[in-house]
Every structure is written in C-alpha cells, then in structure tokens.
Amino acid sequence: MLLMFQITKVPADAPEVTETLGTKDKFWYDAQTFLFKQVRRGTGEDWAEKLCAELAGQIGIPHAEYELAEWESPEGIVRGVVTRKFCPAGSALILGNELLAEADPDYAVVHTSKFRVPAHTVERVMRTLQTREPRLPLGWAPLPGIVDAVDVFVGYLMLDTLVGNTDRHHENWGIVVLPDRTVHLAPTFDHASSLGCHLLDEKKAQRLRTADRNYDVAAFAARARSALYGDEGEADPLPTIDAFISAAQNKPEAARHWLGKLDTITEAEIAIIMGNVPCERISDTAIEFARRLVLINKNRLVEAGKDLR
C-alpha cells in the first residue's frame, strides 16, 4: 500500500544556528531540536536520505530519522530534509575522527580531510569501538545475536553496501556521550551519497537499458567505494561490499544475523518504499534505478554471506 511520504514545511524564520559540519547548507531550528539540510541542485540527496532511513528501519538498523522538507527561504522554496537531533540534552556527539585521534594522536595531525584517508581502516574503526565499549544506540531494541556496538556497526556497513553509500568517512559515525558519561554508539546517519542520487536521469536510463555489462546497473553497484580502507598501505578505499566483508569476518555471527534480516525484505516491500516518494521529488527513472540497485546489492550481500564461517 502506497502512503506517500509527507513534506515538512520549514518556516522562513526558522534558522537559529548554522551547522558547520558537512558540505551542504544546513541549520538547526525549533530550539535546536531539528536540523534542516538543503539538497544540492541537480541531485536527489533528499529522497536518497529518506529512502535509506526507511530501508534501515525495515531491516531494524538504528538510524537517524529523516523527513522530506521545504524551507520557505527569503529567496524562495528550498528543498531538503529535516532530521531530529538524536543526542539528548546535555549530551555530546563524538565523531570518528576524534575517537581515532584519541587512540593515535598522529591521526589528527596527518588526516584533516574526510576522504582518501588510508588510516581510516575497518580494523582500526572496529578496534576503537571495542576499546571504547559504547553501549547500543539509545532507544534501540536489540536484535537477537546483536550484542554490542561493533555488531551494530557491521549492520551499518551492510546498509552502506545495500544502498551504495560512498560517504562513510570518519565524520559519519560516532558515539553519544551522556551527561553522566555513559557512552552509546550513535545511530547511522548521513546517507545522502547513496542510491545513485548524484547520477543524472539520462545516465541512469542508459545504464538501465544497456546490454553492456561494463556499464549496466550491476557495474555501477560494483564500483561503489566506501571511505574505509583495508590496509593503511592501500592506494584506494575498499568497495562497499569488501568493507562489509572485512567487518563480517571479524564478527561473523553478527553479520549472519544482519544478512538474515536483510534476506526477509521482499522485492515488493522495496518497491513500496521507493514508490512512497512524491513524484515531484523523484522521477520514475530514478525510482527504477534505485530499486534495481538495491536488489542487485541485496543479492551480492546474500551471496557473500554464504562464505562466512
């Protein structure tokens, strides 16, 4: 059953505090409870963010909530998404780059950019989380077989593969520190570089129609790279599925549980989620490309899971 996603209206006078993290225009409003993130012209970052959140919810992965939004700016209507702050009052979000720098001070000195950071390896991230021992994300009901934060992070990497998220850099994961110093893994957030949302519809249509296996949707899926590396000496980051496999080999039971959850999501359910984006926000071509991409990646993940021991 199609239930079109609602579009949140953000008043012209809403901006309170400008958010400096990231590359898009964004601001906090309503007593800094909600963050509005503007979509970049010519992209589908708004619907990609919303769809990734919906897919994560369908699987059971803890995630930031996103709603499609419009800001009535002085210059006119601006498209974007709205997300509610997931850090309680008085708490702090500590991002991955800060956590990695705590473990190795040289990390902060050498790696100031977000991408092309060879020291941002899967093994280093998992070791850092194991050392800090954050609790499970706030308000998230644990799934059978998922017992700690590293188990949950394996699910984040599975989601990255499923949606083709190329933005899992060291400022796109972290922990939440409460006023009493209790620490929790942050939910997964910021998936606007997913589902081919930066690809023009003309290119999407070509990939959907072509018989060239080096250019079709499956080839596009295979080229998606994480911002995580397998080894510090490597020149390029890992493909998203290899980042997941690397984590899965460290935590095979957790990976099997996440893959089991993924395997229960049907093609019909994926189509319903995709179809809930209002037509003024997404084209039929973009929907079909995103749907095909997710199904291809789901099959790749399920196949990869057969080799886990």
Summary of the structure (lengths in Angstrom):
residues: 309
radius of gyration: 18.9
end to end distance: 38.5
largest distance: 58.1
contacts: 994
relative contact order: 0.16
helix: 40%
strand: 16%
